[in-house]
Amino acid sequence: MIKKLTAAIICLCLLVSFSPAFAQSDMTTGDAAAELIAGWEGFSAYAYKEGPQWYIGYGTSCGSGEYPGGITREEAFALLKERLTAFENAVNRFLRSCGATVTQNQFDAMVCLAYNLGTYWLSTSRTLGGYIKDGADNHTDAEIVNAFGVYCHVQGKVSAPLCRRRIAEAKMFLYADYSGDDSGWVWLTVDAGEGDTESDVYFYQEGKPYGELPSAQLGGYRLEGWYTADGTRLLDSSPALRSVAVTARYQKEEAVDDFLIFPDVKQGEWYSEYISFLVDGGLVSGCSDGLFHPERDVTCGEALKLVLLACGSGVQAPSGGHWAGGYLDLAISRGYLNEGEITDLNEPITRDLIAKVASNALGLKASGAQQPFTDTDKEYVQALYDAGIVDGIGGGRFDPGSTLRRSAVCAIVWRIMNSGLY
């Protein structure tokens, strides 16, 4: 049974006042959510003491002398519903204060979190309260799950039962899922050692690549990587198959001369000029391990964002539950891509597909000269070649079906930005 914070802290949180604003009518918690809370808290027929506070039933606070004869499950559920009112009022005040509108399942999930945690998170801008103020639809599913999941500690340590409860609450918020099921997401517990990291727990979609592992900083050292207890190193491309704990390993920084951009990008490599330009401009950055990985594949989402921004499109808001969804929507709406050509923004993009996006976004037309490549006759490839933005891989080949590397996308973006076309 997972206990709540002490009643004194919760009561203090409930006293937080919010300025009035126009918003939806006050809401109450549905029975399905209340039943989930009851299941998570567990039942005690008799009062018990935790710290300075006494509790009974489904984790509701009470006085030390109350209910000397105990309480039935029916009475405990009625008491739970009665005590939920204070948390409902706090959430409703918060929603009025920022003019936010939420659905019933979102409200229920917020009350579930508040009953277990208190309400201080409502005024914390960088987590769930801030996301709701921004508009929850402006944030990805992963951001929402992590906003719930960060509150999973007992006495300063990550608690697996709380992680599972936070996932279930997030699924209620996102998908109106009242099953209490915590499948579909896993968490990574990180130990940065003597270094610093933003959090000690991160949540990822089960079965998908991590995408970006946490960063860690330690003066005079760079992060080599994150390792499991058996010595396995996780990579950004590693699939998140289960919840694991990892520890940071560091390498002492060596003197870096003017000929190095990253330890794995040396001046004089064909791509170093492009990477250096984009890094200096803040358009691209290294990976969580302190390296650039120029030969690593670029995802469809990453490539779309970089190329469309280079072609003059503005920053796009997340869409469809993905941070790069707005860029895909833009490409389809403007005819740069056809519906269905990209079905997974986390998958690597091909050289052919990025050529199509870039050529169409720039409005290029082929010159009509002889096609420069023997393995493709696509006009958009020839148009980009004519403009000096793409080249082949040797032997008269473009290799349209191969994936695009981080080094290659930097070269394309650099050439677009320096072409005068966008």
TIVO-747160 format. One record per atom (N, C-alpha, C, O): y, x, z. Coordinates in steps of 0.1 Angstrom, whole numbers, plus 5000, padded with zeros to 4 digits. Atoms other than C-alpha are relative to their C-alpha. Layout:
# TIVO-747160
YXZ ...
//
This chain:
# TIVO-747160
498850095000 500050005000 501250095000 501450175009 498849925001 503350154989 501149935008 501549815006 498950064991 506150095015 501350024994 501550104985 498649995005 509750045009 500850105009 500350155018 499149924992 512650255022 500349925013 500049805014 499750074987 513750175057 501049894998 501849894989 499250125001 515449845063 501550045001 502449984995 498649964998 518650025074 500650044987 501750004984 499549955013 519050195040 500149884990 501149874983 500050125009 518149875021 501249915003 501949874994 498950084996 520649675041 501450064996 502349994991 498849935004 523349935034 500249984985 501349954981 499950015015 522549914997 500549864996 501349844987 499650145004 522849534997 501449965003 501949864998 498650024996 526349555012 500950054989 502150024990 499149955010 527649724981 500749894993 500049794988 499350115007 530349504966 500350034986 500650154983 499749985014 530949454929 501249914997 501349805002 498950085004 534149334913 499649894991 498649914983 500550115008 533848994896 500350024985 501350094982 499850005015 533548964858 499249894995 498449835001 500750105006 532348714834 498650044995 498550154989 501449965004 528548724828 499249875001 499849765003 500850125000 525648484827 499949945014 500350015024 500150064987 524848244855 499050075008 498150155003 500949934991 523048374885 498549964997 498249854994 501450025003 519248414881 499250025012 499750085022 501049984989 516248394904 498750064995 498550054983 501349935004 512948574904 498949904997 498849805004 501150095003 510048404887 498850025009 498650135014 501249984992 506748344905 499150114996 498550185004 500949895005 504848584882 500450135006 499650225009 499549874995 507148874893 499750005015 499350115020 500349994985 506848774930 498650025003 498350095013 501549984997 503048764928 499750154997 498850205004 500249865002 503149114913 500550085012 499850185016 499549934989 505349234941 499049995012 498750095019 501050024989 502849084966 498850094998 498350155008 501249915003 499949264949 500350145003 499550215008 499749864998 501749594949 500250045015 499850145019 499749974986 502849574985 498849995009 498750065019 501250024992 499549454999 500349905012 501549895015 499850104989 499049195027 499650055013 498650125015 500349974986 499249245064 500249875008 501449825009 499850134993 498648935086 500850025013 501449935018 499349974988 500249115116 501150104998 501050184989 498949915001 503449295121 499650155002 498850175011 500349864998 503349675118 501350084999 502350034993 498849934999 505849945124 499950124990 498950194990 499949885009 506950205098 501450065002 502450004999 498749954996 509650435110 500649925011 499949875020 499350084990 512250235130 499849854997 500249775005 500050145005 511449905111 498649945001 497650014999 501350075000 508749645115 499949914987 500949874982 500350085012 507149465085 498849915003 498049935012 501150104999 504749175080 499849944986 500649954977 500350065012 503048995052 500050094988 499250194988 499949915012 503949145018 501150095001 502050104992 499049894999 506149425031 501449955003 502350025000 498750054997 508949205043 500450045015 499550045023 499649954987 510949325073 500149895010 500349775006 500050104989 510849145106 500450075013 500450195014 499749954986 511749185143 498750045007 497649995003 501249954994 509249355166 499349895008 498149895009 500650114993 508649035185 499649884992 499149784997 500350125008 508348795156 498649994996 497850094996 501450035005 505148635144 498950065009 498150135005 501049954991 503048715175 498649964997 497650035000 501350055004 500248505162 499650044986 498549994981 500349965014 500348665127 500549904990 501349814994 499550085011 500948505094 498949984989 498150074987 500950035011 498948345066 500550064987 501750094986 499649955013 499048455030 501049914994 502049954988 499050105005 500848135020 501450015007 502450015000 498749984993 503448185047 500750134996 501950144995 499449875004 503848545037 500650004986 501750064984 499450015013 504448455001 501349935000 502349964994 498850074998 507048205011 501150085006 502350085002 499049914994 508748465033 500450104990 501650144990 499649905011 508648715004 501049934991 502150004988 499150065009 510348464981 501449985007 502449995001 498850024993 512948395008 500850135001 502050144999 499349874999 513748765013 500450064987 501350144986 499649955013 513948824976 501449954996 502150014988 498750055003 517148624976 501150105002 502050114993 499049904998 519148914990 500050104989 501150144984 500149905011 517949144962 500549934987 501149994979 499550075011 518548874936 501649995000 502250014990 498550014999 522148834949 500650144996 501650144989 499449875003 522749214946 499950034985 500850084980 500149985015 521449224910 500949914993 501549964983 499150095006 523448924901 501450045001 502250034991 498649954999 526649074915 500250124991 501350134985 499949885009 525949394896 500249954985 501150004978 499950055014 525449194863 501449944998 502049964987 498750065002 528649004869 501150114999 502150104992 499049904999 530549324877 500250074987 501350124983 499949925013 529749484843 499949914988 499949954977 500150095011 529549164822 498750014992 498749984981 501349995008 525949234813 499249885000 499249805010 500950125002 523448974801 498650064999 498450144990 501449965001 519749024807 499149884998 499549775001 501050115001 516648824799 499349985014 499550065023 500750024987 514448674826 499150115004 499050155015 500949894997 511848944823 500750135005 500250205013 499249884996 514549214826 500549985014 500550075022 499650034986 515949044857 498950025010 499150085020 501149994991 512549014872 499650155003 499350185015 500349864999 511849384866 501050075009 500650165017 499049944992 515149484882 499849965015 500050045024 500350044986 514349274913 498850065006 498850105018 501249934995 510849424916 500450145004 499950185015 499649864996 512449774916 500850005012 500650085021 499250004988 515049674941 499349975013 499650025023 500750044988 512649514965 499250125006 499150145018 500749884996 510649844966 500950115004 500550205012 499149884999 513550084964 501349985007 501850085012 498650024996 516749924975 500849984987 500349984976 499150035012 519749874952 501050114997 501950094988 499149905003 521550204952 500050044985 501050094980 500249965014 520250274916 500949924991 501249964980 499150085009 522549994903 501350074997 501950054987 498749935002 525550224907 499850144996 500850224996 500349875004 523850534894 500150004985 499249954978 499750015014 525250584859 499050064991 498850014979 500949925009 522650824845 498649944999 497749994992 501350065000 519650594852 500149864996 501049824988 500250135005 518650234848 501349925001 501749844991 498750084998 521950084862 501050044989 501649954983 499149965010 523950294837 499549954986 500349914978 500550055013 521650194808 500349854998 500649814987 499850145001 522049824816 501549984997 501949894989 498650015003 525849874816 500350034985 501149964979 499849965014 525650044782 499449904991 499949884980 500750095009 523349774769 498650064998 498450164992 501449955000 519549824773 499550024986 498750114984 500549995014 519049774736 500550134993 500050174983 499549885005 521050094730 499150125004 499450245001 500949894995 518250304746 498649984996 498149864995 501450015005 514750384735 499149965011 499449965023 501050044989 511650264753 499750115009 499550105021 500249894991 511050614765 501150025010 500850065022 498949984990 514450634781 499949895011 500249925022 500250114990 513850294798 498950035010 499050025022 501149964991 510450404811 500350115009 500050115021 499649894991 511850724824 501149965010 501150015021 499050054991 514750544840 499449925012 499849945023 500850064989 512250334860 499250115007 499250125020 501049914994 509850624865 500550115009 499850165017 499449904992 512250864881 499949975015 499950065024 500150044986 511950664913 498549985004 498049875006 501550014997 508350754921 499650105011 498550155011 500349904990 508550984951 499849945014 500449845018 500350034986 507150964986 500250135008 499450225005 499749884993 508651215010 500250124991 499750234993 499649905009 509951414981 498950044990 499250134981 501149965009 506651434962 499749884990 499749774994 500350115010 505651244930 498749935005 497749995008 501150094996 503350954939 499449944988 500049864981 500750065012 500750854913 500049845001 500349784991 499950155000 500650484926 501449954997 501549854990 498650045003 504450464924 500250024985 500949944979 499849985014 504350614889 499449884992 500049834983 500750115007 501850344878 500849875002 501049794993 499250124997 504050074895 501350004991 501749904986 498849995008 507150204877 499849974985 500649914979 500350035014 505450194844 499849854997 500349794988 500250155001 504349834850 501349935000 501549834993 498750075000 507849734859 500850034987 501449934983 499349985013 509249904828 499449924989 500249874980 500650085010 506749724807 500449855001 500549784991 499550134998 507849394823 501449994994 501849894987 498649995005 511449494814 500150004985 500849934979 499949985014 510749594779 499349904992 499749854981 500950085009 507949364767 499649875007 498849805001 500450124993 507849074792 498550005004 497949895003 501449984996 504449204803 499949995015 500350075023 500150024986 503649054837 498650035005 498249985016 501449974996 500049184838 499950105011 498850115018 500149894990 500849474861 499350124994 499150225001 500849895007 499049704835 501050124998 502150104995 499249885001 500250064835 499650084988 500050204987 500549925011 498450174803 501150024989 502149954989 499149975011 500250324773 501050115003 501750164994 499049904996 502350574792 499350095010 498550055018 500449904990 501550894811 501250085005 502250074999 498849934995 503651124832 499650155001 498450195003 500149854999 504151504834 500750045013 502050025013 499449954988 504751644868 500350154999 499350234996 499649865004 506651974864 500450085013 501150025021 499649914989 507052264889 500750124993 500150204987 499249895006 509852494878 500050135008 500750225004 500149884992 509052744905 501450045005 502049955011 498749964995 512252944913 501149954991 502349974993 499050055009 513952784883 500549865003 500149805013 499550144998 515852464879 499749924988 499749974976 500250095011 515052164858 500649865005 500849845017 499350124997 516651824856 499249905009 499849835017 500850094992 513751624871 498650075002 498350174995 501349954998 510251694884 498949914994 497749944996 501050095006 508551414865 500749944987 501849904987 499550055013 508851294829 498949914995 497749944996 500950105005 507150994812 499950014985 501050024978 500249995015 505651004776 499149894996 498249855003 500950105005 503950754754 498650064998 498550174992 501349945001 500250804756 499550014986 499649924978 500649985013 498550954726 501050064990 500650114979 499049955009 501851054709 500350155004 500250195016 499649874997 503151414707 501149995011 501949905011 498949994990 505451514737 501349994993 502349934998 498750005007 508151574711 501050105005 501450194998 499149904994 510351764735 499650025015 499849925023 500449974986 509051924767 501350035008 502350075003 498849984991 511451964797 500550154998 499750244995 499449865000 513752274798 500150045015 500049965024 499949944987 514052504828 500850124999 500750204990 499149895000 516652764837 499750095013 499650045024 500149904989 516153084858 500850124996 500550184985 499149895004 518853354858 499250134997 498450175005 500749875004 517753664839 498749984993 498150084989 501350035006 514653494825 500249884990 501249804990 500050115009 513853254797 498649935002 497650005006 501350074998 511152984799 499150034989 499350024977 501149975010 507953094782 499349874996 498949864985 500750135003 506352754785 499449945013 499649995024 500550084989 504652494807 498450014999 497949994989 501449985000 501052554818 499349915010 499849895021 500850084991 498352334833 499250095010 499350225008 500749924991 496152454862 498950084994 498650195000 501149925006 493452574839 500650104990 499850164982 499449905008 495952794820 500449954986 500850034977 499750055013 496452564790 501549984998 502249925007 498650015003 499952584775 500349874992 499749854982 499650125008 501552254764 501150044990 501950134992 499049985011 503552244732 500749874997 500249775001 499350125004 506052004719 499149914992 499249784992 500950085009 503451894694 498749965006 497949895000 501350044993 500651854720 500149855002 501149805006 500050144997 499551494724 500049985015 499350055022 500050034986 500251334757 498849915003 498949795002 501350084998 496651224765 499849955014 499149855015 500250044986 496751194803 501150065008 501950145004 499049954990 498951254833 499650135005 498550145010 500349864995 499051624842 501150065007 502350015006 499049924993 500851864864 500150144993 499150204989 499849875007 502352184848 500950085008 501850035016 499149904993 504052494861 500750094990 500150124979 499249925009 506752694844 499650155001 499350205012 500249865001 506153054833 501350064993 501750004983 498849955005 509153274826 499750154995 498850214999 500049875005 509753594807 501450065003 502450005000 498749944997 512453844817 500750024987 500250074977 499249995012 515253844793 500250154997 500550235006 499749865004 515554174774 501350004993 501949904989 498749985006 518754314760 499849954985 499049994978 500050065013 519454114728 501250054992 502350034996 498949945007 521454294702 500649904990 500149794989 499350095009 523654144675 499149964988 499549884980 500850035011 520754134651 499049895003 498249854995 500950114996 518953854670 500849875002 501849885009 499450134997 519853484670 499149945011 499649905021 501150044990 516653374688 499050124999 498950194989 501049895001 513853614697 499149994988 498550094984 500950025011 511853464668 500849984987 500349944976 499150015012 514853454643 500850134999 501850145005 499449875001 515853804633 501050004988 500749944977 499049985011 518953884612 499350074988 498650164990 500649945012 517853954576 498949914995 498649934983 501050095005 515253684574 500849904991 502049884992 499350095010 516053444545 500749885006 501649835000 499450124994 516853164569 500950035011 501649935016 499249974988 518753344596 501549964998 502149915008 498650045002 522153284580 500249855002 501249805008 499950154999 521552904578 499949965015 500649875020 500350044987 520152874613 501250045009 501749975018 498949964992 522953084628 501349914998 501949885008 498850085003 525652874611 499949865007 500849825014 500250134994 524152544623 500050015015 500449915022 500149984986 523452674658 501550025006 501849965016 498649974995 527052804662 500849874999 501749855007 499250125001 528352464650 499449885009 500049775009 500650104991 526152274676 499249904993 499049794999 500750105008 524252094649 498550015003 497849905002 501449984996 520752234658 500050095012 500950165015 500249914989 519352414688 498650045001 497850014992 501349954998 516352594700 499149905007 499549795010 500950094993 513252444716 500050035015 500650125020 500049994985 512452404753 499550135005 499750175016 500549874995 510652744754 501050114997 500650234999 499049895003 513852934743 499950064986 500650154983 500249955013 512552994708 500549894990 500849784993 499650105010 513652834675 498849944992 498949834988 501250055008 510252804658 500449964986 500249854982 499650045014 511452824622 498949954991 499249884982 501150055009 508052754608 499449875005 498449825000 500650134995 507452434629 500549894991 501649894985 499750125009 507452104610 501249925006 501449925018 498950094996 510551874611 499549864999 498849824989 500450145001 509951514619 500949924991 502049964988 499250085009 511151234597 501349965007 502449965001 498850044993 513651124624 501050125001 502250104998 499149895000 515051474628 500650034987 501850064986 499549975013 515351534591 501049904995 502049934989 499150115004 516951194584 501450025007 502450015000 498849984993 519551254611 500950124995 502050104992 499249885004 520551604600 500549994986 501750024983 499650015014 520651534563 501149894998 502049914991 499150105001 522451204566 501450035006 502450005000 498849954994 525051354589 500750104991 501950094989 499449905009 525551644565 500549934987 501549994981 499550075012 526051394536 501149905003 501649834995 498850084997 528851224555 499849875007 500849805010 500350124992 527150934573 500450025014 500350135020 499749994986 528350864608 498850005009 497749985004 501050004990 526350884640 499449855001 500249765002 500650134999 523850594642 499449975013 498850065019 500650044987 522750404673 498549994999 498049964988 501550025001 519050394682 499749864995 500549764997 500450135005 517150104666 498550005000 497850104998 501450025001 513649964667 499250085010 498150125008 500749924990 512850154699 499950154998 499150215004 500049865003 513450494684 501450064999 502349994993 498649945000 516450734688 500550024986 501750014984 499649975014 516450794650 499949874992 500149884980 500250125008 515850434640 501249954992 501049904981 498850045008 519450374630 500250084987 500750024978 499949925012 519250654605 499049954989 499349954977 500950065009 516150504589 500549874994 500549844983 499450135004 517850164588 501150024990 501249954979 498949965009 520850324571 499550044987 500050004976 500649955013 518750504545 499449894992 499649894980 500650115007 516950184536 501049914995 501049864983 498950105004 520049964535 500850054989 501349974981 499349945011 521750204512 499250044988 499750104978 500949975012 518750244489 499650154999 499150194988 500549865000 518150614498 498550015000 497950104995 501450014998 514650514507 499549864998 500349774998 500650145001 512350214501 499449975013 498950055020 500650054988 511050004529 498550045000 497850034990 501449964999 507750144541 499750144996 498650194998 500349865003 508150504528 499950085012 499350195012 500149934987 508650614564 499549895010 500249795012 500550104991 506450424589 500050065015 499849995024 500049934987 506550684618 501050115000 500850214994 498949905000 509750874626 499650125007 500350225006 500449884993 507751114647 499150094992 498750204996 500949925009 505551234618 500850104992 502050084990 499349905009 506451544597 500549934987 499849854982 499550055013 508551474566 499650094989 499550214991 500449925011 507551594532 501250064992 502350004993 498949945009 509651814508 500549904990 501749894987 499650105010 509651534483 500849895006 501849855000 499350114994 510851264506 501450045005 502349965003 498749964996 513751464520 500950034988 502150014988 499249985012 514751554485 500549874995 501749864990 499650135005 514851184476 501249955009 502249905003 498950054991 517051104507 501350084997 502350014995 498849925002 519451394501 500749974987 501949964986 499550035013 519851334464 500749874999 501849864993 499450145001 520450964467 501249995009 502249935005 498850004991 522851014497 501250074994 502350024996 498949935007 524851254476 500449944987 501449984981 499750075013 524751034445 499850094989 500650094979 500249905010 523451314424 499249944988 498349854990 500850035012 522051274388 499550134994 500250234994 500649895007 519751504370 500850044987 501349954981 499249965011 521351714343 499349974986 500049974976 500750035013 518651624317 499450124994 498750124984 500649885004 517651984313 498550005003 498049915009 501450004998 514052084313 499750015015 500350095023 500450004985 512352014347 499650145004 498850204998 500249864996 512352344366 498650025007 498250135009 501349984993 509052274384 498849944992 499049844985 501250045007 505552234371 499249895008 498349835002 500850094992 504252014400 500849875004 500349805012 499250134998 506951734400 500949984988 501550074983 499050045011 508951544374 501049915006 501749834998 499050094994 511151354399 501450044997 501750164999 498649975003 514751334388 500850045012 501750135011 499249964988 516051354423 499750145005 500650215010 500249864997 514351684428 500750094991 501350194995 499249925010 515851824396 501550005003 502250105002 498650014997 519251694406 500450095012 501550155012 499749914988 519151874440 499950154996 500650235000 500149875005 517952184422 501250044992 501750154993 498849975008 520752164397 501250035009 502150115005 498849994991 523252134426 499850125009 500750155017 500249884992 521752454442 499649975015 499850055023 500350044986 520552264473 498550025004 498250055015 501449974997 516752304470 499550114989 500150124979 500749915010 514552574453 498549985002 498149915011 501550015000 510852624447 499450095010 500150165018 500749914992 508252814465 499450124993 498650204998 500549895008 507453054437 499049944990 498449844992 500950055010 505353024406 500349884993 499549814987 499550125007 507452744392 499649875007 499649765001 500450124992 506252504420 501049965010 501750055016 499250064990 508152274443 499249975013 499749965024 500950044989 505152174464 500549875007 500849885019 499450124994 506451814470 499349945011 499949885020 500850074989 503651704493 499950075013 499450025022 500149924988 503951984518 501149955010 502149905006 499150034990 505751934551 501250095000 501150214995 498849924999 509252054557 500150085013 499850025024 499949914988 509852344581 501549995006 502449954999 498750004994 512752374606 500950104993 502150074991 499249905008 513952684586 500549934987 501749954984 499650065012 513952484554 501149895001 502049884993 499050114998 515852184567 501450065003 502450014999 498749934998 518552424580 500650054987 501950044986 499549955012 518852574546 500649894992 501749904986 499550115007 519252234530 501349945005 502249924998 498750054994 521852114555 501150094998 502250054995 498949905003 523852434551 500549994986 501750004984 499650015014 523852404514 500849884997 501749884989 499250125002 524952044515 501450015006 502449984999 498749994994 527752124539 500950104993 502250084994 499249905007 528952414518 500149984985 500550064977 500050035014 528552244484 501249934995 501549934983 498850085004 531752034485 499649874995 500549804990 500450135006 529651734475 500149885010 500449775006 500050114991 529651534507 501449965004 501549875013 
//
